[in-house]
C-alpha cells in the first residue's frame, strides 16, 4: 500500500512541474493534428481506391 501511495504522490509532484501549453498553443496544435489527420485520410483513401481498381482490373483480365 505504501508503494501505491508513493507512486501517486510522485505522479502528482511531476504534474506540478509540467509546463502546460497556453490556450492559443493548444488550439494551434490541435488544428495541426486535425489537418494532418484529414490529409492523411484523403491520401490513404485515394491509395485504397486506386489499389482496389488495379486489383479489379487484374481479376477481370484473369477471368
Steps between C-alpha positions, in 0.01 A plus 500: 500500500792731574637446148170611347491810719858586400415450134196729514690763699783491246258525207325803652838661569607451138173652376580814699827532305327456165496804273152502350439668162307824479152498352634647174769232475250224574260626233779536243643155570153344493435662161829358370408150620149522351639632170766231480240233579266631229776509237621153599146363480454638149835362384437155648149499351640589158766230524237246609273597210781476245619164631146360496459615139828334403403174673159514334658542156744217566219269609288594196790425264582166661142369478 
